[in-house]
């Protein structure tokens, strides 16, 4: 009997080794990888988003990396419409596909049918973006909370792009987020198994890896990258961890050392939220990172439980 097609999702916190793990799995399964990192889609963002290296990209085909201009309107729904087709093709060709990334919303959009939202209201969006520029994100967050006091249950309130999108939806529909987001998700790939894998590190080890990654970004020239992007700092794609702190440094709000310290701190906070998300929203099998290679192969052939 033919085995059920399977989508393997390699998720979990930043700096845990997802790229390396997904490549091991892809080589073993002889398949390809679909990106589920909301920042790695942008062409102009390189060092600050820890994209796979040229060597990693050439070792296994990756879909959805460096495909979007930072000025383009892009979100999880658009990403899903583009790459669900790629997943279906891989399932048909190889019997399996791999999704790799740490953006839970992008993963959910790829494997579950999205909630139906109203069409984009360009006039409203432009008005809210003007308010953001004149009043700042704290004021926009207050507006959102006024419309939906429980918005924090559904989105990360420290993510400006999520706040703005939620405010746009609540304003346009005159409804809270709870009324717009369905509780029962419908799988896109009905007769397909979904297996979630995450790499486990003790907290102190993961935090050391995060600190080392940020130090490596400094050595690679993340400050120069941020300076080149600074003129476009108000774009939604740049309202993101790693760049915001450096933009503040460039405009004189902090020192370079303070900016780097904040990036490390905020990345550690983000990693904690990712672990919670992947533990609560998905049935994730956490594999000890030091045993990654052997256990991932066993996981792929259903020997690891």
N, C-alpha and C positions, 0 to 999 in steps of 0.2 A: 504494500500500500504506500502511495506517495506521501511523504511527510508534509505536514502543514507548513506553508510558507511562514517565515518568522522575521520580524523586525527586532533588531537588537538596539536598545537605547543605552548609550554610554553617557551617563550624566554625573551630576554631583558638583562639588565645590571647585572654585577656581584654583589652579595650581596643584590639583590632585593627580594629574597625569592622564587626563582623559584622551588627549590626542594620541599619546603613545599606546594606550590600551586599545583604542579603536583601530589603530593600524595593525596591531597584533591580531586582533579579531578579524579584521578585513582580509588580511593575508591568509589566515587559516581557512576562512569561509570562501575565499576567492570572490569577494564582492567589493562594493564601493561605499563611500561615506557621504552622508548628507549633513551639512552643517546646521547646528541649532544654537549658534551663538549670535545674538542680535547685533553685536558690534563688529564681528569679523566679516560681515557682509559688505562693509564699506571699503571701497578702493583706497581712499586716502588715509585710513587708519591702519597703522602697521605695528609699531613697537608697543604702543599703549594698550593694544588688544591681544597681545601674545598670539598672533596668528601662527599656524603651523609653519615650520621652516620650509624653504624651497626643497630641501632634501625630503622632508616628510610629504610634501605635496606631490613630489614626483614618484614617491614609492607606492602610493595608492591614490586612485582618482578621488578627489573631493569635489562635492557639488555645493555651490552657494557661498563661496568665499571670494571676496574682492569682486563683487558683481554689481554693486550699487554705488552711485555717486552720493556724497553726503548731503547734497542739496535736494535729493529726491525724497518724495513722500514714500515711506516704507514701513511696514509693520508685520506682525506675525501672520495676519490674514493673507497679505500679499505673498509672503514667503511660502506659506502653505500651498497656495494655489499654484505657485511655480514648481515646487519640489515634491508635492504629492505625486505628480506625474512621473518624476524620476524614481521615486520609491516604487511605484507600481511597475515600472519597466524593469527595475532590478529584481523585484519579486518574481516577475514573469521569467526573466532570464536566468537568475541564479538561485531562486527559491528563498532568498534572504536579502536584507539590506541593513545598513547600520546608520543610526542617527547619533551624532556626537555633538555635545554642547552643554552649556550650563544655564541656558535661558529656558526656564520651565515653560513659560508661555509659548515659546516657539515650538517646543516639543509637543505640547498639548495641541497646538494648532495643526501640526503635521499629522497627528494620529487620531484626532477627534474632530467631528464636525463642529464648525464654529457657530457661535450664537449669531443670530441675524441682527445686525445693527443698521440704523438708517443710513442713507447715502451721505457722503461728505457734504457738509454745509460750508462752502468756501468763505462766505461772508462772515459766518460765526467764527471760523478758525482764524481768519485774519484779525478780527476784533479781539479775540482772546490772546493772540500772539502780540498784538499791540499793548494790551494790558500787562502781559508778562514783561515786556521790555521796559515799560514805564513804572511798574509797581513791584516787580520781582516775584520770585517763586513763592516766597512766604505768604504774600497776599493772595496768590492764586490757590495755594493750599487751603487758606482760610475760607475762600469762596466755595471750594469743593466740600469742605466739612460742613459749611452752612447748608449746602444742598443735600448732603448725605453724611450724617455724623458717623456712620459705620463704614465709610469708604476704606479705612485702613484695614478692614478685614479682607478686602478684595484686591487691593493693590499696595505696592510699596510707596508710602508717602514721601520717602526721601529720593524717589526717582522722578525728576521733573517731567520727563516725557510721559510717564504713566499718569501723573497728576493732571497734566494738560489734556490728555486724551479722555480721562474720566470726567473732567470738568466739561469738556465739549459734549460728551454723551449725555450727562445729567442735565445740562442746559438745553440741549436740543430736544430731548425726549420728556423733560420734566419728570423724570423717574430716578430713584436711587439705583446704584449699581446692582443691588441684590435682585431687583426686578428685571435687570437686563441680562444677567449671567445665569445660564441654566445650571441646575445642580446635577442632572443626569446627562453625561456625555455619550454621544453616539459614535462608536468607532468608525473611521473612514474605511479601513481595510477589514471588512467583516470577518472573512474566513482566514484570518492571519493571527498568529501568536505574537504577542508583544512581550519581550523580556527586557527588564531594566537592570542595568549593572552600574554600580558605583564603586570607586576605589576608596577604601577606608585608610585613613592615617590617624594616629593619636593626635589630639588637638595641638600639642606643642610641636609635633613634627610638621603638621600642615601649616601652622603659623610660620615656622622657620622656612618652609618652602615658599610661602607667600613673600616673606621679607627678602629672600634670595632672588625671587623673580623680579621684584621691584628694583633691587640693586642692579640686576642684570639689565633692566630697561634703562636705568640711568647710564650704564656703560655703553649701551647701544645708541644713546642719543635721544631719549624721550623728550628732553627739554627742547631740543632743536625742532623736533616734530611738533611739539605744542606751540612753539613760536610761529612755525609756518602756518598752523591752523588758527592762530589767535584772531586774525581778521574776521574769521567766520564763526567765532566762538558762540554766537547766539543761535546757531542752527540747532535743531532738536537732536541731531545725531551726535553733537558734541557736548550735550548736557549729560555727561557720563563720567563715571569714576576714572580717575587717573588724569583726565584732561582738565576737569573743573578746578582741581587743586593747583595745577600748574598755571592755569589762566589767572587764578588769584595771585600767584607769585609774580607773574609777568606784569600784572597791573599794580603791584606793590603792596598787596594785602598781607603777604607773608614772605618769609625767607625761603630759599630753595630747600634748605634742610627741613624746615617746617612743612613745606609742601610734600616732600617725600615721606616724612613721618605720618602725615595725614593720609596719604595714599595707602600706606601699609595698614594703618588703623582701619580705614574705611573698607579696604579689601578683606581684612579679617572679619569685620562685621558682616560683609556681604557673603562670605563663605559660610558663616553660621546660618544665615537665612537660607542659603542654597541647600545645606544639609537638611534643615527642617522641611523645606519644600519637597525635596526628593524623597524624604522619608514619609511624609504625610500624603502627598498627592499621587505617588506612584508606588507600586510594589517593587521596591528596589532591593536587589541582592548586593549587599556590601561585601566586597572582596578585599582582604588585607593587601595593601599595595605592594608589600615586599614579596608577595607570592603571585604577583599579577600574571606573569606569562603562563605558568602551568594552570592556574585556576581559571583563567579566561578560556583557555582551550577546553578544560573540563566543563565549564559553564556552557560553552557552545554546543557540546555534545550531550548536554543534560545529565552530566555526572555530578555536578556540584549543586547542592541544594542550600 
